[in-house]
Structure formats: structure tokens, C-alpha cells
Amino acid sequence: MITKAQDKGSNGSYELVWSDEFDKDGAPDTANWQFEKGFVRNHELQWYQPENAYCKDGKLIIEARKEHVLNPGYQAESTDWRTNRKYIDYTSASLNTAHAKKWLYGRMEMRARIDTAAGLWPAFWTLGEKGQWPSNGEIDIMEYYRGKLLANIACGTSTAYKAKWYSNTTPIKNLKGKNWSKTFHTWRMDWDSTAISLFVDDSLLNRVELKDLVNQDGTGINPFKQPHYILVNLALGGDNGGDPSHTTFPRKYEIDYIRVYQKKD
């Protein structure tokens, strides 16, 4: 069995260019990670805050909690879902490397244990550094909600904020072992100038060629020929996550490591 220390060098034709092993207890390393704050996207139920992410025993823990506190941005007459909620009922955390690290092509890998309780929506994904979503490009290396794993790639269309999705889903009940969600698994993306391939435990979930991922807006821009940064988060509810009201809290998304490899040449 390869230990974390042994696997910090090379991986086949790839060599390690960046990693976070989360070996130091306490707050995540701000040289690598910055935090999203507040209500952010997808009409989700959680308020993102740094306090819900911490490193312990060699893992990054993103913890979803049930709380009931005033929304500091509340505006009684607002029509914006972010400010017309008087209370925050759940908190969680979302981290990204946008301020620190971005990569063009390579292998991105995460070993983690995801909680599959009702209403939870954990993810490990990337966004392109330039352009308005989705024309900046999105890759969902790992996404889970409502009983299924998703492996998604999205580019832009001629309509603002409307994505062209290339998605594959896998019900977790079809994966090996009734205790699948109780154990750690490895998600991986292999991305080069020809294609993007997404895996879990070395099983291919989705593959799309880059020639098919040009933004469909007449610009000819391919958002997957630019550097991307990494995001990890644990969302709740919202447009896709389902209903968490019967789930007990707190809930944890546990990440053993995140690593980025690139070709030696």
C-alpha cells in the first residue's frame, strides 16, 4: 500500500507539481486556499464561512452544521434570494485556489470520503480563470447529490449563464459494496490538449474531447485551453441538493489529500 509520503513524487508519466496533504492540524493553509463567504450560488441553503473548514489527523474536514442565526445581509424588501432570507439555517465551507494556484492540463486527484445523507451536495471541481460562467469552463471531477455521483463538463452557449453540459451519472447503489459511502475513494481527472477524462477508483465515468468543448457563442474560445483553479465545497439543498430537513447534523466531507501532476515533458 502506498502511503501519502511515498506518493509525493511521481505518478507514471506525470510528476507532482502541487499538493496539499493537510498534515498540519488547524486552519487550512491560506497560501493554498481562500474561502467563499455567505450565500453564493444555486439557491443553496448553507451560509459559507471559514470556521467550517479545518485540518485534523491528516485530513481537511468540511463540516456542515445546522444553525439558526440572523443573516447579516438581510433586506426585508429584497427580491434576491441571498438577501431576502432573514435567517441562516445551515453553515458550511467552500475553498478554492483561485488566488494562489492555477494549472493548464495535468492530472488532478483527490482521496476523500463523502457523506451521502439526504440533502448533502459535496463537490471537487475546477473553473477557468477567465470568462463569465459557464464560458470560463467548469469541470466537476466529483459531485454528489440525491443518490448519484456526477462527472460533468460544461462550456458556454449563446445565452448568458446557460451551460452546455456533458454529464454522466452513476447511482451509488450500483457501486461495489453496500458500505461504499463509508470508505475513502479516489477521484481523478486526466486533462490534456485532446480530451478530459474523469474517474473514480480508476473507473472511467466520463470522457469528452476538447474539440467538442468550444463555447457555442461564436467566439471560437475553448475554455479548457486556459488554466483552471480547484474548488472543494459541501453544499446543502438548493437547485439540486435535495431536502436536508430530516438529516441529523453535523455532517463531514473528509479529504485526505488533493494533488496535481503534470507531464514530465
KEKE-3310 file (N, C-alpha, C; in steps of 0.2 Angstrom, whole numbers, plus 5000, padded with zeros to 4 digits):
npx = (5004:5003:5009:5005:5016:5025:5020:5022:5030:5032:5020:5018:5019:5018:5023:5023:5017:5011:5003:4991:4992:4986:4992:4995:4987:4973:4968:4965:4979:4982:4990:4987:4973:4958:4943:4925:4912:4896:4879:4880:4878:4866:4854:4857:4856:4865:4876:4891:4906:4923:4925:4920:4929:4943:4959:4963:4971:4978:4968:4958:4943:4927:4914:4897:4884:4869:4861:4854:4854:4854:4854:4867:4866:4853:4838:4823:4814:4820:4822:4831:4838:4848:4848:4835:4832:4829:4835:4850:4851:4859:4876:4892:4907:4917:4931:4944:4957:4960:4966:4979:4984:4984:4981:4986:4981:4985:4985:4973:4969:4960:4958:4945:4932:4915:4900:4884:4871:4854:4851:4864:4877:4891:4907:4921:4930:4933:4936:4938:4951:4947:4934:4916:4905:4895:4905:4918:4922:4919:4923:4917:4924:4921:4905:4891:4874:4858:4858:4867:4882:4891:4899:4904:4906:4906:4903:4901:4886:4876:4868:4868:4874:4869:4873:4881:4880:4890:4887:4888:4880:4881:4872:4875:4871:4874:4888:4902:4900:4890:4894:4900:4899:4905:4918:4935:4938:4945:4946:4949:4955:4961:4968:4972:4978:4969:4958:4947:4946:4937:4937:4933:4941:4949:4940:4932:4922:4917:4921:4927:4931:4942:4939:4926:4922:4921:4916:4899:4896:4900:4912:4923:4931:4939:4937:4944:4957:4964:4971:4965:4957:4956:4941:4933:4919:4905:4889:4871:4855:4846:4846:4849:4852:4843:4833:4837:4831:4827:4839:4852:4863:4880:4888:4901:4913:4927:4943:4957:4969:4974:4980:4991:4997:5008:5013:5030:5037)
npy = (4994:5011:5024:5041:5049:5042:5044:5056:5060:5055:5050:5038:5043:5056:5070:5076:5092:5100:5100:5097:5090:5091:5089:5097:5101:5112:5128:5128:5130:5146:5150:5141:5141:5150:5157:5156:5166:5168:5167:5159:5152:5144:5144:5138:5131:5133:5144:5150:5149:5152:5146:5133:5124:5114:5107:5091:5077:5073:5076:5086:5094:5097:5104:5103:5112:5113:5127:5142:5158:5176:5183:5192:5200:5203:5210:5216:5220:5214:5206:5197:5181:5179:5189:5191:5181:5180:5172:5162:5145:5134:5131:5130:5126:5133:5131:5137:5138:5150:5162:5158:5146:5139:5129:5123:5109:5092:5080:5079:5075:5068:5061:5055:5055:5055:5061:5054:5058:5063:5078:5083:5090:5087:5093:5092:5102:5112:5128:5139:5152:5164:5173:5174:5163:5151:5151:5152:5139:5123:5110:5096:5086:5077:5076:5075:5071:5067:5053:5049:5049:5062:5066:5079:5091:5107:5120:5136:5144:5152:5160:5169:5163:5151:5134:5122:5106:5091:5077:5063:5051:5041:5030:5027:5016:5006:5005:4996:4986:4988:4997:5008:5022:5024:5023:5028:5035:5038:5051:5057:5067:5067:5077:5084:5092:5086:5079:5077:5067:5058:5050:5038:5029:5023:5019:5024:5038:5048:5055:5068:5075:5089:5096:5096:5105:5119:5135:5139:5151:5159:5164:5156:5152:5141:5135:5126:5127:5135:5140:5132:5133:5125:5120:5115:5110:5109:5108:5112:5107:5118:5121:5108:5099:5092:5088:5092:5092:5081:5076:5072:5083:5088:5086:5078:5081:5073:5075:5067:5070:5082:5082:5088:5083:5085:5082:5076:5081)
npz = (5000:4996:5004:5010:5011:5002:4990:4985:4975:4959:4947:4937:4920:4924:4935:4951:4954:4963:4979:4993:5008:5020:5033:5044:5059:5062:5055:5037:5025:5020:5010:5000:5000:4998:5005:5001:5005:5013:5006:4991:4978:4966:4974:4986:5003:5013:5022:5018:5027:5034:5046:5046:5040:5043:5047:5053:5060:5048:5038:5028:5034:5030:5036:5038:5047:5057:5060:5068:5064:5063:5046:5041:5030:5027:5019:5020:5010:4998:4983:4980:4982:4991:5000:5005:5014:5030:5040:5044:5042:5040:5040:5031:5022:5008:4998:4988:4975:4968:4970:4972:4965:4949:4935:4919:4910:4915:4928:4941:4957:4970:4986:4996:5008:5006:5013:5011:5015:5015:5006:5006:4996:4991:4983:4971:4960:4945:4939:4925:4923:4916:4910:4909:4919:4911:4902:4905:4908:4916:4926:4934:4944:4955:4960:4970:4973:4979:4979:4968:4959:4950:4935:4927:4913:4907:4895:4887:4880:4867:4875:4889:4905:4903:4902:4891:4894:4897:4904:4915:4925:4940:4949:4967:4972:4963:4964:4970:4984:4999:5009:5003:5003:5016:5016:5010:4994:4978:4967:4950:4938:4921:4910:4895:4879:4871:4877:4891:4904:4917:4932:4945:4958:4948:4938:4923:4922:4914:4898:4887:4872:4868:4857:4856:4865:4863:4866:4863:4856:4846:4847:4846:4857:4867:4883:4890:4886:4894:4910:4925:4941:4957:4966:4982:4991:5002:4999:5003:4999:4989:4971:4966:4977:4986:5000:5016:5028:5036:5040:5052:5060:5065:5048:5039:5026:5021:5017:5011:5004:4991:4975:4961:4946:4932:4915:4912:4902)
capx = (5000:5007:5007:5005:5023:5028:5017:5023:5035:5029:5014:5018:5022:5017:5026:5019:5019:5007:4998:4990:4991:4983:4995:4995:4981:4971:4965:4968:4984:4980:4995:4984:4966:4954:4936:4919:4908:4889:4875:4884:4875:4861:4849:4858:4853:4871:4880:4898:4911:4929:4925:4918:4934:4948:4963:4964:4973:4980:4963:4954:4936:4922:4908:4890:4881:4863:4862:4849:4856:4852:4858:4869:4864:4846:4835:4816:4811:4824:4820:4837:4837:4854:4847:4829:4832:4831:4840:4854:4849:4864:4883:4897:4913:4919:4938:4947:4964:4960:4971:4986:4987:4980:4985:4984:4982:4988:4981:4971:4967:4958:4956:4941:4926:4909:4894:4879:4865:4849:4851:4871:4880:4899:4910:4928:4928:4938:4934:4943:4952:4945:4927:4910:4902:4899:4910:4925:4923:4918:4924:4915:4928:4917:4899:4886:4868:4852:4859:4871:4888:4890:4905:4902:4910:4902:4906:4896:4882:4875:4864:4872:4873:4866:4878:4881:4883:4892:4886:4887:4878:4881:4869:4880:4869:4877:4895:4904:4900:4885:4896:4904:4900:4908:4925:4938:4939:4950:4943:4954:4954:4966:4966:4977:4976:4965:4952:4946:4943:4935:4937:4933:4944:4952:4934:4931:4915:4916:4927:4925:4936:4942:4936:4918:4920:4922:4910:4894:4893:4903:4919:4928:4935:4939:4938:4948:4964:4967:4972:4959:4959:4952:4937:4930:4914:4900:4883:4865:4849:4847:4843:4850:4855:4838:4830:4841:4827:4827:4846:4855:4870:4884:4890:4908:4916:4934:4948:4964:4974:4972:4987:4991:5003:5009:5018:5037:5040)
capy = (5000:5017:5029:5048:5051:5039:5046:5064:5061:5055:5045:5036:5048:5063:5072:5080:5099:5104:5095:5098:5084:5093:5086:5101:5102:5119:5131:5126:5134:5151:5150:5137:5141:5156:5155:5159:5168:5170:5163:5160:5150:5138:5145:5133:5133:5135:5150:5148:5153:5149:5142:5126:5120:5113:5101:5087:5070:5072:5077:5093:5092:5102:5102:5106:5112:5116:5133:5147:5165:5181:5184:5199:5204:5203:5216:5214:5221:5212:5200:5192:5175:5179:5194:5191:5176:5183:5168:5157:5139:5129:5134:5125:5130:5132:5133:5137:5140:5155:5167:5156:5141:5138:5124:5121:5102:5088:5076:5082:5069:5069:5055:5058:5051:5059:5059:5054:5059:5067:5085:5085:5091:5089:5093:5093:5104:5117:5133:5143:5159:5170:5172:5173:5157:5145:5152:5150:5131:5120:5103:5093:5079:5074:5079:5070:5073:5063:5046:5048:5053:5065:5068:5084:5096:5112:5126:5141:5144:5159:5163:5171:5159:5144:5130:5116:5101:5084:5074:5056:5050:5034:5029:5024:5009:5002:5004:4990:4986:4991:5002:5012:5029:5024:5022:5033:5034:5042:5054:5059:5070:5067:5083:5087:5096:5082:5077:5077:5061:5059:5043:5036:5022:5021:5018:5030:5040:5052:5057:5072:5078:5096:5099:5097:5109:5126:5139:5139:5158:5162:5167:5151:5151:5134:5137:5121:5128:5140:5137:5132:5133:5120:5121:5110:5113:5105:5112:5108:5109:5122:5118:5100:5095:5089:5091:5090:5093:5075:5073:5075:5087:5090:5081:5080:5079:5072:5075:5065:5074:5084:5083:5090:5081:5087:5078:5077:5084)
capz = (5000:4995:5009:5007:5010:4997:4984:4984:4969:4953:4946:4930:4916:4927:4941:4956:4954:4969:4983:5000:5012:5026:5038:5050:5062:5062:5049:5030:5023:5016:5005:4995:4999:5001:5006:4999:5011:5013:5001:4985:4971:4966:4979:4991:5010:5018:5023:5018:5032:5035:5053:5045:5037:5047:5046:5059:5059:5041:5033:5028:5036:5028:5041:5038:5053:5057:5065:5066:5066:5058:5040:5041:5023:5026:5017:5020:5003:4993:4979:4979:4987:4995:5005:5007:5019:5037:5045:5041:5045:5039:5038:5028:5019:5001:4997:4981:4975:4963:4972:4973:4961:4943:4930:4912:4909:4920:4932:4947:4961:4977:4990:5001:5010:5005:5016:5006:5018:5011:5006:5005:4989:4991:4976:4969:4954:4943:4935:4921:4926:4913:4906:4913:4919:4910:4896:4908:4908:4923:4927:4940:4945:4959:4963:4973:4977:4978:4977:4962:4958:4944:4932:4922:4910:4904:4892:4886:4874:4865:4880:4896:4911:4901:4900:4888:4899:4895:4910:4916:4932:4942:4956:4971:4974:4958:4965:4974:4992:5002:5013:4998:5006:5022:5015:5006:4987:4974:4961:4946:4931:4916:4905:4890:4874:4867:4880:4898:4907:4924:4935:4952:4959:4941:4933:4919:4922:4908:4894:4882:4868:4868:4850:4857:4871:4861:4868:4857:4856:4840:4849:4845:4863:4871:4890:4893:4884:4899:4917:4929:4948:4961:4972:4986:4995:5004:4999:5005:4996:4983:4965:4965:4983:4989:5006:5022:5034:5040:5041:5058:5059:5059:5043:5037:5020:5023:5011:5014:5000:4984:4971:4954:4942:4925:4911:4914:4896)
cpx = (5004:5005:5007:5012:5027:5026:5017:5028:5032:5024:5014:5022:5021:5022:5022:5021:5016:5003:4997:4988:4988:4985:4996:4988:4980:4968:4969:4974:4982:4985:4992:4977:4963:4947:4931:4916:4901:4885:4878:4880:4870:4856:4850:4856:4859:4874:4887:4902:4917:4929:4923:4923:4940:4952:4964:4966:4974:4974:4960:4946:4932:4916:4902:4887:4874:4863:4855:4851:4854:4857:4860:4867:4857:4843:4827:4813:4814:4821:4825:4837:4843:4853:4840:4827:4834:4836:4844:4852:4854:4871:4887:4903:4914:4926:4940:4954:4965:4965:4978:4988:4982:4984:4982:4986:4985:4983:4979:4967:4965:4956:4952:4935:4920:4903:4888:4872:4860:4851:4859:4873:4887:4901:4917:4928:4933:4934:4940:4944:4949:4938:4922:4907:4896:4905:4917:4927:4922:4919:4922:4918:4924:4911:4894:4880:4862:4853:4864:4877:4888:4898:4903:4907:4905:4906:4900:4892:4881:4870:4868:4869:4869:4872:4876:4884:4884:4892:4885:4885:4879:4878:4874:4877:4872:4885:4896:4903:4894:4887:4901:4905:4903:4915:4928:4939:4943:4947:4949:4952:4961:4964:4972:4974:4971:4958:4953:4943:4943:4934:4936:4936:4946:4946:4932:4923:4913:4922:4924:4931:4936:4939:4929:4917:4922:4915:4905:4891:4896:4909:4924:4933:4934:4941:4943:4955:4966:4967:4965:4962:4954:4947:4934:4925:4909:4894:4877:4859:4850:4844:4843:4850:4850:4837:4834:4837:4827:4834:4849:4862:4873:4886:4897:4909:4924:4938:4955:4970:4971:4979:4986:4997:5002:5014:5025:5040:5036)
cpy = (5006:5022:5036:5050:5048:5041:5053:5065:5061:5050:5043:5041:5056:5064:5077:5087:5103:5099:5099:5092:5085:5090:5090:5103:5110:5121:5128:5132:5139:5153:5146:5139:5148:5153:5159:5161:5170:5165:5165:5159:5145:5138:5140:5136:5135:5142:5148:5153:5149:5144:5135:5122:5120:5107:5097:5080:5069:5073:5084:5091:5098:5100:5106:5106:5115:5121:5138:5154:5170:5182:5191:5204:5205:5210:5214:5215:5218:5206:5195:5187:5176:5184:5194:5185:5179:5179:5164:5150:5133:5133:5128:5129:5128:5135:5133:5140:5146:5160:5165:5151:5140:5133:5123:5114:5099:5083:5079:5076:5071:5062:5058:5053:5056:5056:5059:5054:5063:5074:5087:5085:5092:5089:5094:5095:5110:5122:5137:5150:5165:5168:5172:5166:5156:5145:5151:5143:5129:5113:5100:5086:5075:5078:5074:5074:5068:5056:5044:5052:5056:5067:5073:5089:5101:5118:5130:5140:5151:5163:5163:5166:5153:5140:5124:5111:5094:5081:5066:5055:5042:5033:5025:5017:5004:5001:4998:4991:4991:4997:5007:5019:5029:5024:5028:5031:5039:5044:5057:5062:5070:5072:5085:5091:5092:5080:5078:5071:5061:5052:5044:5029:5019:5018:5024:5031:5044:5054:5062:5075:5085:5099:5100:5102:5117:5129:5140:5146:5162:5165:5162:5149:5144:5136:5132:5121:5134:5137:5137:5131:5128:5123:5115:5113:5108:5109:5108:5111:5113:5119:5111:5096:5091:5092:5088:5090:5087:5072:5076:5078:5087:5084:5083:5077:5079:5071:5073:5069:5077:5085:5084:5087:5084:5082:5080:5081:5091)
cpz = (5000:5000:5006:5006:5004:4990:4982:4978:4963:4952:4938:4926:4918:4933:4945:4956:4960:4973:4990:5003:5018:5032:5045:5053:5062:5056:5042:5029:5018:5010:4999:4994:5002:5001:5003:5005:5009:5008:4994:4978:4972:4971:4985:4998:5014:5017:5023:5023:5033:5041:5052:5041:5042:5046:5053:5057:5052:5036:5034:5029:5034:5032:5040:5044:5052:5062:5063:5069:5061:5052:5040:5035:5022:5024:5016:5013:4997:4989:4977:4984:4992:5001:5008:5012:5026:5041:5041:5045:5045:5038:5035:5026:5012:5001:4990:4981:4970:4964:4972:4967:4955:4939:4924:4910:4915:4923:4939:4951:4968:4980:4996:5003:5010:5009:5011:5009:5014:5012:5005:4998:4990:4984:4976:4962:4952:4939:4931:4924:4923:4910:4912:4913:4915:4905:4898:4908:4915:4922:4934:4941:4949:4961:4965:4975:4975:4976:4971:4962:4951:4941:4926:4919:4906:4901:4890:4880:4872:4870:4887:4901:4909:4898:4895:4892:4895:4902:4910:4924:4934:4949:4961:4973:4969:4959:4970:4981:4995:5007:5009:5001:5012:5022:5010:4999:4983:4968:4957:4940:4927:4911:4901:4885:4869:4870:4887:4900:4914:4927:4943:4953:4952:4936:4930:4920:4916:4904:4888:4878:4868:4862:4851:4862:4869:4863:4862:4857:4851:4841:4847:4851:4866:4878:4893:4890:4888:4906:4921:4936:4951:4966:4975:4990:4997:5004:5002:5001:4990:4977:4964:4971:4986:4996:5012:5028:5039:5042:5047:5056:5066:5054:5040:5030:5021:5018:5014:5010:4994:4981:4964:4951:4935:4922:4912:4908:4895)
residu = (MET:ILE:THR:LYS:ALA:GLN:ASP:LYS:GLY:SER:ASN:GLY:SER:TYR:GLU:LEU:VAL:TRP:SER:ASP:GLU:PHE:ASP:LYS:ASP:GLY:ALA:PRO:ASP:THR:ALA:ASN:TRP:GLN:PHE:GLU:LYS:GLY:PHE:VAL:ARG:ASN:HIS:GLU:LEU:GLN:TRP:TYR:GLN:PRO:GLU:ASN:ALA:TYR:CYS:LYS:ASP:GLY:LYS:LEU:ILE:ILE:GLU:ALA:ARG:LYS:GLU:HIS:VAL:LEU:ASN:PRO:GLY:TYR:GLN:ALA:GLU:SER:THR:ASP:TRP:ARG:THR:ASN:ARG:LYS:TYR:ILE:ASP:TYR:THR:SER:ALA:SER:LEU:ASN:THR:ALA:HIS:ALA:LYS:LYS:TRP:LEU:TYR:GLY:ARG:MET:GLU:MET:ARG:ALA:ARG:ILE:ASP:THR:ALA:ALA:GLY:LEU:TRP:PRO:ALA:PHE:TRP:THR:LEU:GLY:GLU:LYS:GLY:GLN:TRP:PRO:SER:ASN:GLY:GLU:ILE:ASP:ILE:MET:GLU:TYR:TYR:ARG:GLY:LYS:LEU:LEU:ALA:ASN:ILE:ALA:CYS:GLY:THR:SER:THR:ALA:TYR:LYS:ALA:LYS:TRP:TYR:SER:ASN:THR:THR:PRO:ILE:LYS:ASN:LEU:LYS:GLY:LYS:ASN:TRP:SER:LYS:THR:PHE:HIS:THR:TRP:ARG:MET:ASP:TRP:ASP:SER:THR:ALA:ILE:SER:LEU:PHE:VAL:ASP:ASP:SER:LEU:LEU:ASN:ARG:VAL:GLU:LEU:LYS:ASP:LEU:VAL:ASN:GLN:ASP:GLY:THR:GLY:ILE:ASN:PRO:PHE:LYS:GLN:PRO:HIS:TYR:ILE:LEU:VAL:ASN:LEU:ALA:LEU:GLY:GLY:ASP:ASN:GLY:GLY:ASP:PRO:SER:HIS:THR:THR:PHE:PRO:ARG:LYS:TYR:GLU:ILE:ASP:TYR:ILE:ARG:VAL:TYR:GLN:LYS:LYS:ASP)
# end
